[in-house]
């Protein structure tokens, strides 16, 4: 996917997915974490899927990070990842949920305790 001077790829994103518009797996999200499964990649793998697998060689990535590295829309990477999941070439896990908010009273007590230690 050779780029233009403006940074946009010459090949439209939908061609990188083989014309598929929706991922086969609805549970994939922008923050789903993708990891290689360890299975060898078949020789006939499309270029965009091979590029995604290559990026995952260096460790796990979220769909959003993979999209940025591949310079593709998130929707296209979701389709690519779903196909690789179907083939057993990658694993995906749900995004890590945001931490629950701490109790403000607990934070106040900790701050008070730290102040008391400082003044000793």
TORTIGU-810146 format. One line per 10 residues: number of its first residue (from 1); their letters; for each residue x negated, y negated, z negated of N, C-alpha, C. Coordinates in steps of 0.001 Angstrom, whole numbers, plus 500000, padded with zeros to 6 digits. Atoms other than C-alpha are relative to their C-alpha. Example, Ala and Ser with C-alpha at 12.3 -4.5 7.8 and 13.67 -1.06 7.14 Angstrom:
BEGIN
1) AS) 499110/501190/500000/487700/504500/492200/499100/498800/500000; 500820/501190/500060/486330/501060/492860/500770/498910/499270
# end
This chain:
BEGIN
1) XXXXXXXXXX) 499175/501167/500000/500000/500000/500000/499125/498762/500000; 500844/501166/499851/497929/497185/501314/500770/498751/499634; 499309/501193/500466/498745/493842/499742/499861/498832/500951; 500049/501264/499272/499455/490497/501311/499251/498994/499151; 500680/501010/500807/497658/487339/500243/500820/499556/498791; 499139/500397/501108/500659/486501/498016/500129/501071/498927; 499962/498935/500981/500215/489816/496160/501119/501002/500187; 498910/499056/499766/503355/491494/497499/499538/501111/500925; 500406/498905/499114/502885/494948/499052/500683/499873/501360; 499433/500000/498654/503452/495323/502787/501122/501009/500144
11) XXXXXXXXXX) 498999/498937/499920/505507/498465/502230/501115/499690/499000; 498901/500258/500952/508972/497851/500725/500049/501084/498926; 500003/499083/501139/509416/499467/497316/500870/501231/500237; 499122/498838/499817/512295/501689/498426/499340/501079/500857; 500701/498980/499213/509968/503422/500894/499063/500820/499124; 500883/499249/500887/507641/504413/498042/500762/501099/499265; 499181/498976/500663/510545/506408/496574/500648/500939/501002; 499392/499164/498974/511448/508063/499868/501431/499594/500293; 498651/500493/499752/514563/505926/500107/500990/500301/498885; 499129/499672/501130/515962/507204/496792/500174/498742/499147
21) XXXXXXXXXX) 499735/501242/500738/517637/504394/494851/500181/500211/498504; 499733/499767/501421/518503/506040/491514/499186/501194/499507; 500744/498863/500553/516414/508260/489251/500929/501174/499703; 499200/498806/500264/517611/511825/488773/500256/500197/498514; 499846/499875/501458/517321/511424/485004/500408/498651/499421; 499465/501260/500518/519428/508793/483302/499347/499577/498692; 500550/500341/501312/517544/508938/479992/498688/499216/500075; 501233/500780/499877/514406/507251/481347/500313/498518/499839; 499841/501427/500242/514021/503661/480203/498715/499281/500354; 501180/500810/499698/511624/500812/480837/498863/500261/499016
31) XXXXXXXXXX) 501021/499772/501017/509795/501636/477592/499766/501479/499701; 500301/498578/500145/509813/505436/477981/498510/500209/500227; 501437/499751/499922/506298/506781/477502/499755/501216/500893; 500318/498944/499036/504903/508863/480380/498606/500553/499728; 501273/499322/500218/502097/511416/479997/499890/501134/501010; 500195/498848/499103/500581/513970/482374/500240/501285/499244; 499725/498718/500646/501669/517521/481650/498800/500938/500045; 501158/499119/499860/498370/519058/482694/500110/500934/501193; 499816/499174/498804/499843/520882/485688/499246/499353/501168; 500685/500584/498832/497797/520467/488899/501002/499405/500989
41) XXXXXXXXXX) 499129/500674/499031/499288/518084/491436/499941/500733/501337; 499997/499357/498685/500379/519712/494711/499413/499063/501059; 500648/500787/498944/498606/518569/497867/500992/499142/500776; 499014/500719/499179/501832/517414/499573/500712/498891/499232; 499371/501040/500820/502665/514883/496829/499969/498660/500731; 499985/501320/499361/503778/511502/498253/499003/499044/499334; 501063/500904/500453/501248/508681/497899/500362/499250/498720; 499618/500770/501187/503206/506670/495322/500031/500883/498756; 499998/499088/501141/503705/509697/493076/498577/500384/499613; 501405/499688/500281/500025/510602/493406/499327/498823/499283
51) XXXXXXXXXX) 500571/501186/500651/499124/507020/492433/500447/499914/498539; 499511/500009/501375/501322/507256/489330/499278/501057/499176; 500746/498948/500711/499700/510553/488338/498565/499573/499729; 501377/500463/500171/496280/508998/488854/499901/498994/498850; 500000/500965/501104/497148/506129/486500/500159/500690/498653; 499777/499274/501251/498264/508651/483888/498810/500868/499605; 501227/499263/500324/494850/510366/484037/499294/499376/498805; 500734/500738/501026/493545/507709/481656/500749/499935/498677; 499221/499997/501224/496272/508200/479047/501461/499677/500279; 498567/500258/499891/499937/507574/478383/500275/498543/500335
61) XXXXXXXXXX) 499551/501349/499641/501749/504560/479802/501511/499934/499889; 498560/500192/499904/505203/503129/479501/500344/499803/501475; 499551/500220/498620/507255/502874/482681/499662/498572/500423; 500280/501404/499718/506819/499102/482488/498525/499773/500325; 501441/500132/499743/503011/499346/482292/499624/500641/501329; 500284/499326/498733/502922/501827/485164/500452/499154/501176; 499495/500858/498928/505037/499490/487285/499041/498838/500254; 500936/501111/499844/502619/496636/486634/498713/500465/500680; 501236/499493/499406/499571/498754/487498/500176/500384/501464; 499732/499570/498621/501165/500129/490664/500541/498865/500868
71) XXXXXXXXXX) 499431/501151/499296/502595/496725/491598/501285/500382/500733; 498697/499566/499490/506034/498262/492106/501076/499546/499029; 498902/500312/500922/509433/497343/490676/500222/501146/499012; 499724/498992/501023/510403/499154/487488/500976/501043/500526; 499007/499055/499467/513369/500713/489308/499342/501055/500889; 500703/499037/499140/511002/502341/491825/499188/500975/499158; 500803/499126/500860/508737/503700/489091/500901/500962/499229; 499051/499084/500648/511781/505141/487298/500348/501168/500920; 499691/498944/499025/512620/507084/490476/498793/500930/500153; 501215/499181/499853/509004/508254/490907/499789/500884/498775
81) XXXXXXXXXX) 500209/499251/501238/508736/509304/487257/501023/501121/499854; 498962/498962/500096/512044/511185/487361/499674/501178/500904; 500356/498915/499082/510869/513171/490377/498816/500802/499458; 501149/499295/500586/507549/513986/488694/500417/500814/498780; 499456/499233/501127/509470/515066/485580/500684/501268/500505; 499308/498848/499422/511638/517346/487724/499017/501062/500480; 501032/499066/499517/508469/518916/489148/499135/500546/498871; 500795/499540/501134/506965/519393/485666/498590/499450/499975; 501349/500560/499935/503960/517196/486439/499731/498958/498925; 500164/500953/501097/504586/514631/483692/501012/500317/498909
91) XXXXXXXXXX) 499082/499916/501132/506276/514462/480313/500429/498579/499667; 499516/501314/500403/508377/511576/479035/500639/500112/498637; 499314/500041/501283/509476/510643/475587/500668/498644/499845; 499248/501233/500220/511903/508037/474392/499098/498935/499386; 500806/501056/500597/510529/504663/473409/500043/500068/498480; 500050/500036/501457/509459/504217/469825/500993/498939/499533; 499002/500987/500429/512376/502542/468058/499345/498888/499188; 500576/501090/500792/511694/499141/466531/500120/500312/498511; 499992/499747/501441/510820/499300/462870/501168/499268/499347; 498921/500664/500720/513607/498534/460493/499429/498822/499233
101) XXXXXXXXXX) 500424/501209/500681/513416/495154/458898/499775/500289/498525; 500281/499831/501413/511841/495033/455475/500999/499218/499166; 499135/500686/500945/513909/494047/452500/499328/498686/499595; 500615/501287/500359/513274/490295/451942/499629/499914/498527; 500305/500024/501429/513386/490832/448180/498683/500717/499716; 501253/499270/500166/510584/493386/448423/498819/499138/500445; 501083/500870/499534/508460/490987/450470/499722/498877/499014; 500174/501073/500990/509043/488227/447884/499256/500534/498780; 500675/499423/501177/507982/490544/445033/498529/500273/500302; 501398/499756/499622/504814/491544/446928/499221/498686/500020
111) XXXXXXXXXX) 500661/501302/499949/503958/487884/447587/499761/499463/498595; 500164/500452/501382/504548/487035/443923/498878/500771/499304; 501052/499180/500597/502322/489920/442857/498618/499609/500492; 501285/500433/499447/499533/488788/445187/499588/498648/499406; 500310/501300/500622/499766/485249/443786/499513/500184/498571; 500421/499730/501386/499516/486615/440241/498576/500541/499958; 501362/499462/499955/496377/488567/441176/498979/498913/500310; 500905/501076/499597/494807/485489/442740/499687/499076/498818; 500169/500944/501108/495308/483393/439575/499361/500639/498787; 500643/499329/501161/493698/485926/437226/498536/499751/499970
# end
